[in-house]
Amino acid sequence: MPVQPPTVEEIVDIAEGYSLGTNWKGHYTTSLLDAMGRGLQTRPNDLSETVKLMMLTGRYMQERYHGRYYAKAQNLSRALIPDP
């Protein structure tokens, strides 16, 4: 199955989840969670301009459209990508 890149809204979820995200049944590396949390709080300016723009855009999309376009994109992707 092809891997899809994250949407701008997923970027926000990943960043706010300190790189781990949520709602999956795999292993959560808590040391990574701790390191990302400390890094994002103490050195946010070390993020690239692209990541900052993606986070701002994702936050705007979530607040303004409440996940509508994320859901629409997910629905379309399922229609466009055949099941294995």
Residue pairs with C-beta under 8 A, 6 or more apart in sequence:
1 81
1 84
2 81
4 77
4 81
6 14
7 58
7 70
7 73
8 54
8 57
8 58
8 61
9 58
9 61
9 62
9 67
9 69
9 70
10 21
10 58
10 70
11 51
11 54
11 55
11 58
12 55
12 58
12 59
12 62
13 21
13 22
13 58
14 20
14 21
15 40
15 51
15 55
18 32
18 33
18 34
18 36
18 37
18 40
19 32
19 33
19 36
20 28
20 29
20 32
20 33
20 36
39 46
40 47
47 55
61 67
61 69
61 70
62 70
